[in-house]
Structure formats: C-alpha cells, structure tokens
Amino acid sequence: MRYVADVEVVGLAIALVALVIALVALQRSRHGKRRDERGPAQRLTPDRKPAPAEGVHFELRPAGESLYRLKNVGTETAYDVKLRAHRLGKNASYDEFDAGDVDDIELTPKAEAERNVVEITWHERRDHTDRIHHKLLRVPQ
C-alpha cells in the first residue's frame, strides 16, 4: 500500500509542475501577442534610429574612397567650429554648423590607426561666452 501512495504523490507532483509550466507558457504567449498588437512603429527594432541627441553631437562616416561626411546629429547649432586633422591633411572652420548639417571632407588616413583622429571644437552659444566643447572622432576605415 505504501508503494501505491508514493507513486500517487509523485504523479501529483509531476502534474503540478506541468500545470505551472503550462501557465507560464500561456502568460508568455499573451504577452507576445500584446507586443505584436502594438505594431511595428512602437516596437524597438535594431534598424530603428534613436531620437537625435540633445545639444551638439558630431559623427564622422565614410562617404567615398577618401571622402568622409561630418554631420551634426544633435538638436542644436554649433558655433565657431574648428576641425583639426593635421596628420590627415585637413583643417576646416565653420561659423555655424546647424543640427542636421553635413560637410564632406577629404582625408588621407594613415596606416597607424591611432593617428587617424579628427579633433573638433565648438561653442554652443552664438556669442562664444560658453566654454569650448571638444571631441575627438576616430576616422572609420
């Protein structure tokens, strides 16, 4: 008799574990269905671009063989912008660099990757009364 009771307890325990697993699976499927109902515009996907960064933010991207695109991907205008790339054969100045503005610049990258750096300085105020902002951008290869 004791053996039969033990088998029944084990069977009950297995049934309870199976029930818990089924409830978890049901909850996950409901959550997935709700996520799908939100639509593609509300789901975060790897190819979706993040919102523009606040302030001034520069990016440097390849645009051709030795051509690179400097872009202000931020939300504010940069003033008195200086681009220094002495080792790469380019220096440039801009009175203003608005949010979304781009400039294609020709650079000659060196074999030593640590030398392929562009320095950018700018002000965020038109009258230049703020501190000078500074960023180093690595030239992508």
N, C-alpha and C positions, 0 to 999 in steps of 0.2 A: 504494500500500500504506500509506503513512504516513497518508493521509486516513482510511482504514478503521480504523486503530489509534487515531487521535484520537477518532473517533466512538465507538468501543467504550469508551474511557476516560471520555468524557463521559457515556455511558449508564450506566456502572458508578457514577460519582459521583452521578448523579441517583437511581439505585436505592438507594444507601446513605443519601442524605438522606431519601428516602421511608421507608426502614426505621426510621431514627431517629425521624421524626415519628410513625410508627405505634406504636413502643414508648412514646413519651411519652404519646400518647393512651390507650394501654392502661393505663399506670400511673395516669393521672388518673382513668380510669373506675373502676378498682379502688378507688382512694382515696375517690371519691364514693360508691361502693356501701357501703364500710365506714362512712362517715359516716352514711348513711341507715339502716344497721342499728342504730345506737346508739339510735334512737328520738327522738321529739320532746322527751322530758323532759331528754335530755342535750345536745341541740343548743341553741346560743345563738341566740335569735331576737330581733328588735327589740322585740317586745312583752313579753318576759320581764323581770321586775323583778330588779334586782340584790339581793344579800343586804343586810340592814339594815347601816347604817354603825355601826362601833363607837363607843361613847360616846353623847353627846347631839348630835343634829342636827335643827334645826328647818327646816320648809318652810312656805311660805305659798301657798295655792292659792285661786283663786276658788271660791265656793260659792253665789253668787247675784248679784243686781244690785249691791249694795254690801256683800255678806257675803263674808268671807274665812275660810278654815279654816287655823288654825295647828296644825301637827302635829309631834310629836317622832318622827321616823322612825328615830332611833338605837336603841341597845340598852340605854341606861342612863337612870336618873331624873335630872331636873334639879331643883335646889332653889333656893328664893328667886328665882324667875323674875320678871323685870320686863320688860314690853313697853311701849315708849315710841313713840308715834306722834303727837306733839303737833300737827304740821301737818295730820294726817289726822283729828283729833278723837277719839283713843282712847289711853288708858293703862290698863294692867292689871297685876296682881300675882298670883302663884300661889305657894303654899308649896311644892308639889311638882307636877311635870309628868312623869308616868311615860312610859316608852317606849310608843309607840302611842297615847298620849292626844291628843285633839284638842279645840280650842275654836273655836267660830265667833265671829268678831269683826266688828263693823260698822265700816267705814272709808269715808271720803269722799275718794277720790283727787282730786288737783288736776290741772289741765291741764298743768303743767310736770312732766314725768316724773321729773326729778331730785329733786323734793320728795316723791315717793311712796315713802318709805323707812320701814321699821319697824326700830327698834333693840331687840334682845333681849339681856339679860344674865342670867347664872345661875351657880350653883355646882354642882359635881359631887359635893360631899360634903355630907352632911346637916348637919354642924356648921359649915359655911361656912369651914373653915380653908384651903381651897384658893384659888387665885387666881380672880378673877371672869372668867368667859368672856363673850365679846362677839361678836355677829353682827349684821350689817345685812342685812335682807331687802328686796328691791325688791318693791313691790306689783304683781302681774301685772295686765295690763289686757286 
